[in-house]
Structures are given as structure tokens and as C-alpha cells.
Amino acid sequence: MNAPDVDTKSTILIVDDSPDNLALMSALLKPVYHVQIANNGERALKLVSSGHISGKQPDLILLDIMMPVLDGYEVCRRLKADPSTHHIPVIFLTAKTSIDNEKLCFDLGAADFITKPISPPVVLARVKKELELKNYADFLQNKAHTLEVEVVQRTQEVAAIQDVTIHAMASLAETRDPETGNHIRRTQLYVRALATRLQHHPRFARYLTPANITLLFKSAPLHDIGKVGIPDRILLKPGRLEPSEFEIMKTHTTLGYRAIAHGEKSLGMTVEFLTMVKEIALSHHEKWDGSGYPQGLIGNDIPISARLMAIADVYDALISRRIYKEGMPHDQAVTVMLDGKSLHFDPDITLAFLAIQEDFRQIALQHADSDQDFQEKARYLNGAAESARTT
């Protein structure tokens, strides 16, 4: 797309203290352009800054140099120092023809200069050329702004699609494991609270940037996505699992990881937020001392995202009711969590949890499962388990 032709209604501001010069230049330019005049530098600056020239700034300024009070050099210097007027092209009108004078004009930011006495064809040609350049620059700036807006819109669309995809996948996992209730939402908020607490910690500051904290918040709901691959007879069992059943349940970590990795591979590219999803899905049951699963990772080998998720997941499991157990009081759960410091959990993340334990308690209270929800889930699980045994 080409830039449009120069608008013949472009506005030219002529600044000169000589009435004869103003009359001469006005007569030359008025047949082609909208012309405004100022007989001194101060008036010119007021006209430009207030936008009182045809309701807008001039498209070009023809500026005499030798004027009382404010000469043309100072007027140009002030115009170029002001971000709101810096873009307006200035052509000096001067009787000074030395090389030093030419250099000073350009050093001040002038687009061109015209020597006096003027040549009408030269003035018209120079003005037309500068207006064409300005017109094209304005066109490119507008185009750049349009592209910037479009990029922002597309980025927002991608983020929205990402959020919807995560929500849909998390909802799928929840429908397969209805006992979790608001577990997904609570753990998501726990993870964000922990990450925010640790974002300036020497061990975590480089990783826990605002962008990564947002990704963690989005990724956390998919920590148990692999449970969609666990058989109903185990996933929906209304009671504690037998050792052999628990071994099958543990595979939800690798099932979730492989599902996400397969989807990412089909894209043919690495997706940043999916990297965190894979880490969390695979490693949130790893333990600091290496006794966790599925890989038996030790200490800092466990991804930070998974270490944060481990705190959130275990705390919520402790305080939540299940058909086979009552929820543990907050204070007792905190004691259990501290007993796991340097064994189950990263010691520094455990201390961060201790520091914001009240935030955890408030999140748990605000997003608690209701008695009605619990009873409905219990009936569902009992019925589903009975169905699984008879099929």
C-alpha cells in the first residue's frame, strides 16, 4: 500500500518579522496550501503549542532566522526539544550562506534552508518535497501503530485461547476425578502466593519473573491431567488404594507428561507454558530427599515449578475431606508440612509457606467445598465404584 499524495490543504506556518516577506511568502503559497503567519518567534511557538492553526499543528514551518527577542535558531531549538512538536519539519529562510550557518541549521534539526532573496520555484519545490516526506513518515507511523494494535489484539487472542484450553483440560481432569472439588482452584492460588513470596529470594529470583509467575498460575490446574488415563476402578475407588492400585495411580504423572509432550510435538515447536505444564505434571510428586516418584529426583534436580506445586498439593490434600478421611485442621496441617522440610519439600519453599500460611488458610476458606458438594460427590463416587465392579 502506497502513501497517499500530499494533501493540498496542508498547513504552512510562515514566521518572519518583516511584513513584506510575510506578504510575499503568503501570496506564493496560498494558491496551493492553507497558510498561517506569525510575525515573531514567541507568537509562532504559542500558535504551534496551542494547536490554534486550523485546529491542528502546522504540517511545515518556514522560519526566518534574524528576528528580535527570539531568533529562528532559538525557535527551532525549542520546537525540536518538545516531543509534541519535534516531528514538524522546519525550513529556514536565511540570507546567511556560510558553511557554518548551514551546519548550524541542520544541527538544530532543520529539514532544509532556503536562501534569500527567494526563488519562487525553489520555495514551492522544497516545500512540496518536505511535505511529501512528512506525509510518508506520518503514513508509516500510522501503519506502525495499526500493526502494533493488531499485534496486541492477536496476542490477547492467543492468551485467551491458551486460557480456554487450560480450563477445558483441567475441567476434563476434574470430571474424571470429581472428589477433588475446588482442589484445582485452591492449588492454583497457593502456587501463585508462594511464587510471589519467593520472587525476590536469591535462589528463585531469576526464575520467578512476573511472566513466569503468570505461567505458573496458568499451568498449575493441569498438575493431575494424567488422571484421565487412570482406570475407573482405581480412580473412583471410595477408599484407600491397595499397594498395587497405588502403583497404577502413580502413573498419572507420566501419563500427563506424555500427553502434553505429544501435543507439543505435533505443533513442531517448543511452547513455553507447556514446558511448565510438563514439569508440574511429571514431577509434583517428587520429594526433596529423592524418595518421591516417578523418577526419584533429588533436591534442585526437581523443577522449581514442581517443588511449588508439591507444597500446594500436599497442604490441600491434608486439609480436604475425603470419603475415607476427615480434613485436617490448618494448624495440624502446618505442623505436618514443617515435618516434611528438607525431606519432602524444598526447605526454603517450606519456610515461605510458613511465612504466608495465613494466606493459604484464607484461600482454603474462600474456596472450600460445601457440605452439599461433598455429599453429592460421595454418592457419585460410591455409585461409580459399584458400577466399575459390576462391569
Secondary structure, DSSP 8 states (H G I E B T S, - for coil): -------TT-EEEEE-S-HHHHHHHHHHHTTTSEEEEESSHHHHHHHHHHT-BTTB--SEEEEES--SSS-HHHHHHHHHHSTTTTTS-EEEEES---HHHHHHHHHTT-SEEEESS--HHHHHHHHHHHHHHHHHHHHHHHHHHHHHHHHHHHHHHHHHHHHHHHHHHHHHHHHH-GGGTTHHHHHHHHHHHHHHHHTTSTTTTTT--HHHHHHHHHHGGGTTGGGGGS-HHHHT-SS---HHHHHHHTTHHHHHHHHHHHHHHHHTS--HHHHHHHHHHHHTT--TTS--SSS---GGGS-HHHHHHHHHHHHHHHHS-BTTB----HHHHHHHHHHTBTTTB-HHHHHHHHHTHHHHHHHHHHT---HHHHHHHHHHHHHHHHHHHH-
